[in-house]
Amino acid sequence: MIKKITDIFKEKNKTFSFEFFPPKTPVGLENLYKTIKELSGLNPNFVSVTYGAGGSTRGATLDICREIQKRFGLTAMHHFTCVGHSQSELKVILALMRQNNIRNILALRGDPPKGVEKWEPAGDGFEYCYQLIDLIKNNHKDYFSIGVAGFPEGHINCPDKETDTKYLKIKMDHGGEFIVSQLFFDNAMYSEYLERLKKKNINARILPGILPITSYEGLIKFCNTCGATITQEVHDIFKPIQNDEEAVKKAGIEFAVKQCRDLLERGAPGLHFFTLNKVEPVKEIWKRLGL
Ligand SMILES: Cc1cc2nc3c(=O)[nH]c(=O)nc-3n(C[C@H](O)[C@H](O)[C@H](O)COP(=O)(O)OP(=O)(O)OC[C@H]3O[C@@H](n4cnc5c(N)ncnc54)[C@H](O)[C@@H]3O)c2cc1C
């Protein structure tokens, strides 16, 4: 039986999970299933599948979640955004998730599509994530377990961390049950985030999002769009070796192992790995952490 992540939390005081994205081609999809098959051998507590900003991969999120649950017996979490969707479309997709035995959703507002500067809700769509949570709750009560995104450094469009925490609290009060964080490289920032949230009475689990670095250039591009800070330590390690793919991969694994060990020592309730659909880095990190 497919579990709700909140029920998994009742059994496990720490969870380990993997995030995948839907590939654009049939070959990519077959490779993804091979990757998931291999990583399923590590017995993650759940896996999640991202939702594209638009276009053909969006429906794929549901198909992949269904297949992951059927083929590998894993619990899947469907990322779900408000981008470009009217309320009636959101309702149809939620009903489809339910028909397909999806029990877990990472509820998100989403970002404007490529080339569009400012966020605009779709006609009759939603402005903020908490409204999507309301829609889920109003139509499906407690059928779905609902996670939300959290930003240790504050969301890129939010004026300051206090305001960011205030908005996160609204998401939690509307039905968010746990938080998956944006990537970060300075663990002190994660600890500070936990403290900040505790002060505002946000006591849900905050799963740190871990990115095993496999490309310095890719990292810079991604962090420019999401606003996450690349620490001086990361620049110092990866800049000089950026053109040596193998060296970057090796250093990425070492950095992630060190970061994960320290996070677990700081009391993190698990780790959520952004796998980038790759087997090796996560498998090696897993082995070295002795998970
Ligand atoms: C772990 C993780 C997974 C992700 N997966 C995906 C994915 O699969 N697909 C995808 O497209 N994107 C994904 N994202 C990116 C995410 O969609 C963007 O970061 C988006 O800009 C914010 O989404 P949100 O749900 O946090 O929005 P919200 O919480 O709605 O916040 C959006 C903006 O509005 C502000 N705000 C929030 N509430 C209020 C309020 N009540 N009043 C006024 N202002 C408010 C916030 O400060 C923020 O600037 C992911 C992010 C993370 C951290």
The ligand as an ORCA input file, in Angstrom:
! r2SCAN-3c Opt
* xyz 0 1
  C      12.518     21.568     -2.901
  C      11.987     22.400     -4.052
  C      11.369     21.788     -5.129
  C      10.882     22.541     -6.198
  N      10.281     21.902     -7.252
  C       9.801     22.611     -8.286
  C       9.141     21.983     -9.389
  O       8.992     20.768     -9.415
  N       8.675     22.745    -10.403
  C       8.816     24.116    -10.403
  O       8.365     24.775    -11.350
  N       9.412     24.760     -9.373
  C       9.911     24.047     -8.325
  N      10.515     24.693     -7.274
  C      10.725     26.151     -7.351
  C       9.519     26.961     -6.814
  O       8.379     26.729     -7.608
  C       9.923     28.431     -6.849
  O      10.951     28.669     -5.932
  C       8.811     29.449     -6.683
  O       9.315     30.730     -7.038
  C       8.281     29.563     -5.272
  O       7.384     28.585     -4.999
  P       6.671     28.520     -3.560
  O       5.775     27.359     -3.605
  O       7.665     28.609     -2.489
  O       5.794     29.868     -3.632
  P       5.082     30.749     -2.545
  O       5.253     30.213     -1.184
  O       3.714     31.033     -3.039
  O       5.968     32.078     -2.648
  C       6.120     32.745     -3.895
  C       6.536     34.205     -3.671
  O       5.450     34.907     -3.085
  C       5.781     35.376     -1.789
  N       4.628     35.051     -0.926
  C       4.285     33.819     -0.448
  N       3.161     33.899      0.275
  C       2.779     35.183      0.258
  C       1.692     35.886      0.825
  N       0.796     35.269      1.601
  N       1.576     37.231      0.593
  C       2.503     37.881     -0.161
  N       3.570     37.263     -0.722
  C       3.706     35.925     -0.526
  C       7.033     34.611     -1.378
  O       7.867     35.403     -0.535
  C       7.705     34.367     -2.700
  O       8.469     35.473     -3.105
  C      11.016     23.969     -6.179
  C      11.639     24.580     -5.090
  C      12.117     23.825     -4.026
  C      12.785     24.506     -2.870
*
